[in-house]
Amino acid sequence: MKLKTEKKPKIPIIIIYSLVFYALWSLWELFGRSAVGSVVSNEFLLEFITEGIIKVSVWVLPAVCLVRYFRDEVYL
């Protein structure tokens, strides 16, 4: 006997996720990258901050949260 689980609404969540993602990434590209570049003078540290910390925070963490939210409906 299977338990009937309620499906979560995907479309509104994906729309909100996309809007927030593109807004954050646009703000980073327009203002954040130059602000961090003016503060950090070491090239290696600048690349680590921008490509390592910021990119992972904006790209990977929200995607992981989205997959965890829909974990009952996602088959990996």
Secondary structure, DSSP 8 states (H G I E B T S, - for coil): ---------HHHHHHHHHHHHHHHHHHIIIIIHHHHHHH---HHHHHIIIIIIIHIIIIIHHHHHHHHHTTTT---
